[in-house]
Amino acid sequence: MAREVARALDAPLDVVVVRKIGAPFQEELGVGAMAGDEVPLLDEDALRHLGIGEAALAPVIERERAELRRRERLYRQGRPAPTCEDTP
């Protein structure tokens, strides 16, 4: 599907690697997400309800950021990420 959309828009096709940020005590319980070098998006209501501060998430975010970068390198095989300026 993505290939057809890119073709219709005459736009480059590339991957966007996204990682879930899990709660420190239960990694399958998602409390946020991140992509690229952007600031992670956190579910403030969930964090408040669970009594989790952002400081407690720092190691989780660091681990997920490292995995995100590893996958970007693997999937892109040295190609840089496209920018909006790359689109005709």
Summary of the structure (lengths in Angstrom):
residues: 88
radius of gyration: 16.0
end to end distance: 20.2
largest distance: 46.9
contacts: 189
relative contact order: 0.20
helix: 47%
strand: 20%
